[in-house]
Amino acid sequence: MLAELFSPEKITILSQIILIDLVLAGDNAIIIGMVASKFPLEQRKKIIFWGISGAVILRIILTLLTAYLLQITGLRLLGGLLLLYIVYKLYTDVIKGSAHEDDIKVDNSNFLKAIWTILLADFTMSLDNVLGVAGAAGDHYTLLIFGLILSIILMATAATLISNWIKKYKWIAWAGLIAILIVAIELIYTDIKILFL
């Protein structure tokens, strides 16, 4: 039982999940922090609370959906292609350093609009994280659940620290990008093999 838990395959998958979570978890917190910073302190706490709560709920729903959808032939190919695009986006944002702060327009006159901005950003960022983790985990549902819990913990607690690490130590970003790229190629290859070979 213990040997099965720490098999080379499981350790490889676990490493991929941790790297993917490390690279992608910081994004949600950065967006939440950016939007919240435009508001007075009392509202800021509420925005951070609702922003993180929304991201957690979205991640749980998307994980359940994605784990199911990735079983359907053809959708892994689409998921893999989407992950390739995410690799490109991360390369331009994280490695090249053209941060996405300019893309987010914050209307600080309205609390609900700020929450909506966060939820929209959370949706796209949760989707890339869940796709990466679900693709890496494959049929290993315990590892998928571990990835979900880890991403929530990292986003809620250590996201600012992680984003600083990634800026300081570029190799973390590169390692995460390579992990996502491997997952994307595996997803695409799995469906191509089923569909065409």
Secondary structure, DSSP 4 states (H G I P E B T S, - for coil): -HHHHT-HHHHHHHHHHHHHHHHHHHHHHHHHHHHHTTS-HHHHHHHHHHHHHHHHHHHHHHHHHHHHHTTSTTHHHHHHHHHHHHHHHHIIIIIS---GGGG----TT-HHHHHHHHHHHHHHHHHHHHHHHHHHHTT-HHHHHHHHHHHHHIIIIIHHHHHHHHHH-HHHHHHHHHHHHHHHHHHHHHHHHHHH-
